[in-house]
Amino acid sequence: MTSRSPAKARTIRADFDQDTAPDRQGLWRGLSFAVLRLSRHAAALSFASFAVFLAMNALEFFYFRHLSGGLASLDMRITGFTPDEGMEWLNALGRRGGEIIIVWHYLTFDLLFPALLSLTLASLILALGRRLSTFRAWPVEVQALFSLVLVLPYTIADYAQNLAVARLLSDFQSANPDSLAFASTLIVIKFALLAIPIFVVAAFALAAQRRR
């Protein structure tokens, strides 16, 4: 039977930490460079986001509002809605209208759009930010982290809101004042969080324009 002294165990653990730390650092640095590469595709991502946005709005105004008797979809209401307004929209759609919106909105375009818009905003933040000497002087890890921190909260909120509204559409019995108020709150939060990276993109664009 062999035994290992505490001193030797500490030495082995220290050697392990030294061996794995550079790997973790290298992984994060590699991820940072991958995020920074988004700036090369800012124009293409912007075009794709705009195309999907137009398609979603075309469905909203020319199809979904026809199904709901002219009522705006819940996730289009920037300031939220009351439980009575939410129930009015659900009742106007009926089960068939709800199923159509789930298929042609939440399982198609709006399944893609939050992620696509998030990538677009991150790419614009990086592309415009790197035109500024102060931003460009930051370590690449900080630049990548900055763009992700600005964008990811919106991404999470948008998908959470999609799930909340899709659940209401798929199961009308789940629609009650609490679930409707929760969905309304998520919609307001989504738009509030979306405004933050949009504001940063606008500020960076203005600052880059002034430096010319």
N, C-alpha and C positions, 0 to 999 in steps of 0.2 A: 504494500500500500504506500502511495506517495502522498506527500502533503505540500501545500503551497503556503509560503510565509506571507503575512500581510504586506510586507515591504515589496515582495516580488509581485503580488497581485496588483498593488498600486502602480508599479512600473509597467506591467502589461497594459493596464487600463490607460495609462498616460500615453503609451505608444499607440494604442488603438485610436485614442482621441486625435493624436497628431496625424495619423494616417487618414482618418475620415474627414477631418475638418477641411482640408484642401478640396476634397471631392464635393463637399456641400457648397463650398465657396465657388467652385468651378461650375456647378450645376446652376446656381443662382446667377452667376455672371453670364452663362450661356443663355439662360432664360431672358435675362435683361437685353442681350443683343437681339434675341428673337423678337422681343417687344419693340425694340428700336427700329427693326426692319419694317415695321408697319408704316413708318413715315414715308417709305418709298412708294407705298401703294395708296396714299391718301386720296389721290384723284380718282382712282378706280373704285375705291371703297365709297367715296362720296357719291359717285354716279350710281353705284348699285343701291345704296341706301335711298337715294332720291327716287329711283325707279320703283323700288318696293313701296316707298311711301306714297307715290302716286297711285299705284295699283290698290293699296289699302283704302285710300280715300275715294277712289272710283267706286269700289265695292260699297263703301259706307254710304255715299251720297246717291248712288244710282241703283242700289239693290237693298242694302240692309235697312235704310230708312223707309223704303217702300214696304218692307215686311213689317216694320214697327209703326206704320201710320205716320211717318214723319218725325218720330222721336229719335234724338241722337243716341248712339250707342253709349253705354256707361263709361267705357274707357276713353271716350272722347271729351268727357266733361271735366275740364281742368280743375274746377273748383269743387268737384265732388257732386253728390246728390243726396237727397233725403231718402229714407226708406220708402216713403210713399211714391216718390219719383222712380225709384228702382223697381218697385212692384208694378207700376204703370207700364214700364218698358217691357218687363217680363211677360205680363199679361197680354200686351199688344202683340208680341212676337208669337206667343203660343209655343207649344212643343216643337212643331215643325220649323218655325222660324228660329228657335233656339238651336236646334240641331244643324240648321244651315249655317248659322254664324259660327258654331263650334268647328264645323268642317272647313268652311271657306275663310275663316279668320284665325282662330286659335290653334288649329292643327296644320295650318299652311303658312300664310304670310306672317302672322304675329308669333309663330314659333321661331321664325328666322330673324325677324326685324330687331328685337332688342339686342341680340348678339351682334348683328351686322352694324347697327347704329353705334354700339359700344366700341367696336373695332374702328369704326370711322372716326369717332370722337377722339379716341386714343391716338390714332394716326395723325390727326390734325393738330392735336396738342403737341406731339413730338415734332412734326414737320415745321410748325410755326415757332415752337419754342426753341428749336435748334438754330433758328435765324438770329436769336438773341444771345449775346455774348455771355450774359449771366447764366442763363439756362444751359448753354453749351458747355460751360465750365464745370457744371456738376458732374459727378461720377455717373457712368452709364446706368449703374444700379439705381441711383437716386432718380434719374430721369424716368426710367421705366416704372419705378414704384410710384412716382408722382402721377403719371398718367393713369395707372391702374387704380390708385386710391380715389381719383376723381371720378372714374367711370363705373367701377364695379358696384358701388351702392345703387346706382340707377338700374343697372342690369338685374340685380337681385330683386329690387322692388318691382320692376316691370314684370318679371316672370311670376313673382308672388301674386301680383294683381291679376295677371292672366289666369292663374289657377283659381283664384277666388271667384272671378266672374264666370269662368267656364263651369265651375261647380254649380253655381246658381242656375246656369242655363241647362245643365244636364240633369239636375234634380231640383225641381221647383219647390219641393217640400223643404229643402234646406234654406229657402229664402225666408228670412225673418228679420225683424229690425236689427238684431245684433250682427248677423252675417252681411246684411246690406250695408250697415254702417262701417263694418270692417273693410268691405270691398271699396267703399267710398274713400275711406282713410288711405288705403293703399294707392288709390289713383292720385290723390292729392300729393302724397309722398313721392310717388313716381315722377310727377311733373316737377316737383320742387327739386329733387335730386338731379333730374335731367338739366335743369336750368344752370346748375353749377358748372359742369364741363362746357356747356355752350357759352357761358359767360367768360370762362378762361380762354376758349378758342377765340372769341371776339376780342378779348383784351390782348392776346398774343398777336393777332392779326393787325390790330391797331398799332401796337408797339413796333412790330416789324415794318409797317408802312411808314411810320415816322422816322425810322432809321435810314430810309432810302434817301 
